[in-house]
């Protein structure tokens, strides 16, 4: 059966404390998904928020962001006082002010930490996660704050405890969580600090090459990402042990993993670390199918979405076919200067995930206002877009009506916001990863309208009892 889902990061949820978190609003959103006939909630990475406030540049491949901890649950456990929460309560103005939430949340989390008394559940968590949490706590204490290592363990305990409870609530309602796994790790993080053997480095432990993109029509000097590059020969010798730990942990956090930069498993672009442009970079073969065979052997069958966007070679297409993973189709890419795009819905495969746009694209209404007039005209003709229905609803209809097994649309498109709702503009600093929904934008009326479209295009989530009856 064809299904659908919504893309909404945790930080974009409504809340009273400056940033979306694992709060009552998150549980209400799960209820909204159920009422709207959705089966999937895509949330982006849950990791610690790194440079430029990006969730894709985390300090750790295992730790989660402490800012997603619901402070009201800490109040209920007696770790915070009501007046302390009141002191940081504010009206949701539709943006995350990261500087302010860092100050406010750290202040309250530290108060809660000093009042916390470790119990058996906490001790079990530390033991079960000893393969990563000690390094992370040491790194954060020494490199970032000089605060006790046990504080960072405390934050991770509550992050995982609250998230897994919310995930269970979603799963019990038949809703699965789609998370993102960044291909690279940050130069400023635990993996590169403690495990130089995983990367291409010199005798002093400095990266010899970094990741990036070659020069093209959009960037004549290419892109230098500054991420350390994996030593795949070493990884292969260890049966990809570090990667398997990383994957196993992430499959605990999410039901489905979207593998970011899937192309990198086939070929990746590396640039001399001292270069300021990508002109002298070169393509190097990645681990290919050997990696995914090791993954299947170690972890069994897992649900994966391959981020296969951009210019793809025949070998990338073959790797995707060999894995059997669904790739991605993005509607906003379909209506370019030529009318033969692979992203036009009539060219989709069933085994694919259809998006109106991703976190790196403008919203539908923003795209309608900024795309070339010829592209907008083509989109209107192809999808029969009208003001009466709403251009955003017409574009989403194109995704839902397609043969793609799964269609996911960003919450901004459902609400109908313009470019002010754009999540991220690649290669820019400032103003990214900030957009938040307000409570009044996500209501029962919207859920009912979504449900009607799901019925129309055969994507409505069946009743759990009905599915059980069919299986029996």
Secondary structure as GFF3:
##gff-version 3
##sequence-region A 1 472
A	DSSP	beta_strand	3	7	.	.	.	ID=ss1
A	DSSP	three_ten_helix	10	12	.	.	.	ID=ss2
A	DSSP	alpha_helix	24	35	.	.	.	ID=ss3
A	DSSP	beta_strand	40	42	.	.	.	ID=ss4
A	DSSP	three_ten_helix	51	53	.	.	.	ID=ss5
A	DSSP	three_ten_helix	66	68	.	.	.	ID=ss6
A	DSSP	alpha_helix	71	76	.	.	.	ID=ss7
A	DSSP	alpha_helix	82	86	.	.	.	ID=ss8
A	DSSP	alpha_helix	98	115	.	.	.	ID=ss9
A	DSSP	alpha_helix	120	128	.	.	.	ID=ss10
A	DSSP	alpha_helix	133	139	.	.	.	ID=ss11
A	DSSP	pi_helix	140	145	.	.	.	ID=ss12
A	DSSP	alpha_helix	149	172	.	.	.	ID=ss13
A	DSSP	beta_strand	176	181	.	.	.	ID=ss14
A	DSSP	alpha_helix	190	194	.	.	.	ID=ss15
A	DSSP	three_ten_helix	196	198	.	.	.	ID=ss16
A	DSSP	beta_strand	209	213	.	.	.	ID=ss17
A	DSSP	beta_strand	223	228	.	.	.	ID=ss18
A	DSSP	alpha_helix	232	237	.	.	.	ID=ss19
A	DSSP	alpha_helix	241	253	.	.	.	ID=ss20
A	DSSP	beta_strand	256	259	.	.	.	ID=ss21
A	DSSP	three_ten_helix	262	265	.	.	.	ID=ss22
A	DSSP	beta_strand	267	272	.	.	.	ID=ss23
A	DSSP	beta_strand	282	285	.	.	.	ID=ss24
A	DSSP	alpha_helix	289	299	.	.	.	ID=ss25
A	DSSP	beta_strand	303	306	.	.	.	ID=ss26
A	DSSP	alpha_helix	314	323	.	.	.	ID=ss27
A	DSSP	beta_strand	327	330	.	.	.	ID=ss28
A	DSSP	three_ten_helix	331	333	.	.	.	ID=ss29
A	DSSP	three_ten_helix	345	347	.	.	.	ID=ss30
A	DSSP	beta_strand	352	355	.	.	.	ID=ss31
A	DSSP	alpha_helix	364	370	.	.	.	ID=ss32
A	DSSP	alpha_helix	373	383	.	.	.	ID=ss33
A	DSSP	alpha_helix	391	401	.	.	.	ID=ss34
A	DSSP	beta_strand	406	410	.	.	.	ID=ss35
A	DSSP	alpha_helix	411	415	.	.	.	ID=ss36
A	DSSP	three_ten_helix	419	421	.	.	.	ID=ss37
A	DSSP	three_ten_helix	439	441	.	.	.	ID=ss38
A	DSSP	alpha_helix	444	456	.	.	.	ID=ss39
A	DSSP	alpha_helix	464	471	.	.	.	ID=ss40
###
